Amino acid sequence: MVFEDEQQSGSDGDWLVRGSGDPEEVAAYYDRWATGYDDDLDSWSYRAPSVVAGFAMEHSAPQRILDAGCGTGLVGVALRAAGFEGELHGADVSEESLRLAGETNAYTMLTTANLQEPLDFDDDAFGALTCVGVMTYVPAVEDAWREFCRVVEPGGVVVVTQREDFWEPRECPMVIDRLVADGTWEPILVSDAEPYLPGNDDYTDEIGVHYVVARVR
Ligand SMILES: C[S@@+](CC[C@H](N)C(=O)[O-])C[C@H]1O[C@@H](n2cnc3c(N)ncnc32)[C@H](O)[C@@H]1O
């Protein structure tokens, strides 16, 4: 991927909107953007981390949470602000983002992981799992959501976001229904598309975000 000089530490709107399913390309992009990420997302009025943290705390009382695709740690910080005091594991493919997540002191453990592969965690290892802003980069939605459910104990919750423009093309409603049909999870909330990055001209009202909160069975 080629970056313009002036974009070395910033984001590339076209790339962000398009997304990528190539973990190496994604890692390189987020490694490069990591130092500017929090300020950029703040300037775009990114609320998803605090919304998801609120859902996780409202619908579960976990001792251990996995933040899948933790990035620079915005969700971890939001979980701590929402009162979570247990073990918090973060996993991401971007080493530089993980380094910055470590500086938040929100996480108990941080691991390099590719969410397009099976997770290196035992069955039922967590009481909740959060995955915020990540599914853009994970085309095989059903594989990932089934893996999320595997590592969360029965009764725990999975809280994920999915961009509006990937919702139907990646058949998310059908995936949700299949996981219900075979007894993998029970949805608590499947939201309509809500504002995602209202301060970013590339997204504005065009690209919202769906929140999915589901209880693992
Ligand atoms: C938009 S950021 C979201 C970060 C954080 N969850 C937040 O809400 O600020 C997307 C994150 O997903 C991570 N990511 C994308 N594809 C991944 C994959 N296959 N495995 C692990 N992490 C991935 C990126 O490295 C990046 O940190």
PDBQT file of the ligand as one rigid body, heavy atoms in Angstrom, charges set to zero:
ROOT
HETATM    1  C1  LIG A 301     -11.301   0.800  13.627  1.00  0.00    +0.000 C 
HETATM    2  S1  LIG A 301     -10.080  -0.019  14.608  1.00  0.00    +0.000 S 
HETATM    3  C2  LIG A 301     -11.008  -0.353  16.084  1.00  0.00    +0.000 C 
HETATM    4  C3  LIG A 301     -10.121  -0.453  17.294  1.00  0.00    +0.000 C 
HETATM    5  C4  LIG A 301     -10.890  -0.429  18.610  1.00  0.00    +0.000 C 
HETATM    6  N1  LIG A 301     -11.738  -1.586  18.755  1.00  0.00    +0.000 N 
HETATM    7  C5  LIG A 301     -11.715   0.824  18.685  1.00  0.00    +0.000 C 
HETATM    8  O1  LIG A 301     -12.956   0.732  18.697  1.00  0.00    +0.000 OA
HETATM    9  O2  LIG A 301     -11.114   1.918  18.728  1.00  0.00    +0.000 OA
HETATM   10  C6  LIG A 301      -9.987  -1.627  13.847  1.00  0.00    +0.000 C 
HETATM   11  C7  LIG A 301      -8.988  -2.537  14.549  1.00  0.00    +0.000 C 
HETATM   12  O3  LIG A 301      -9.192  -3.874  14.081  1.00  0.00    +0.000 OA
HETATM   13  C8  LIG A 301      -7.923  -4.476  14.001  1.00  0.00    +0.000 C 
HETATM   14  N2  LIG A 301      -8.037  -5.627  13.076  1.00  0.00    +0.000 N 
HETATM   15  C9  LIG A 301      -8.474  -5.622  11.813  1.00  0.00    +0.000 A 
HETATM   16  N3  LIG A 301      -8.421  -6.842  11.285  1.00  0.00    +0.000 NA
HETATM   17  C10 LIG A 301      -7.953  -7.660  12.253  1.00  0.00    +0.000 A 
HETATM   18  C11 LIG A 301      -7.685  -9.047  12.320  1.00  0.00    +0.000 A 
HETATM   19  N4  LIG A 301      -7.890  -9.860  11.262  1.00  0.00    +0.000 N 
HETATM   20  N5  LIG A 301      -7.224  -9.560  13.475  1.00  0.00    +0.000 NA
HETATM   21  C12 LIG A 301      -7.010  -8.748  14.544  1.00  0.00    +0.000 A 
HETATM   22  N6  LIG A 301      -7.252  -7.419  14.545  1.00  0.00    +0.000 NA
HETATM   23  C13 LIG A 301      -7.715  -6.876  13.413  1.00  0.00    +0.000 A 
HETATM   24  C14 LIG A 301      -7.034  -3.376  13.485  1.00  0.00    +0.000 C 
HETATM   25  O4  LIG A 301      -5.664  -3.653  13.664  1.00  0.00    +0.000 OA
HETATM   26  C15 LIG A 301      -7.532  -2.194  14.299  1.00  0.00    +0.000 C 
HETATM   27  O5  LIG A 301      -6.826  -2.071  15.499  1.00  0.00    +0.000 OA
ENDROOT
TORSDOF 0
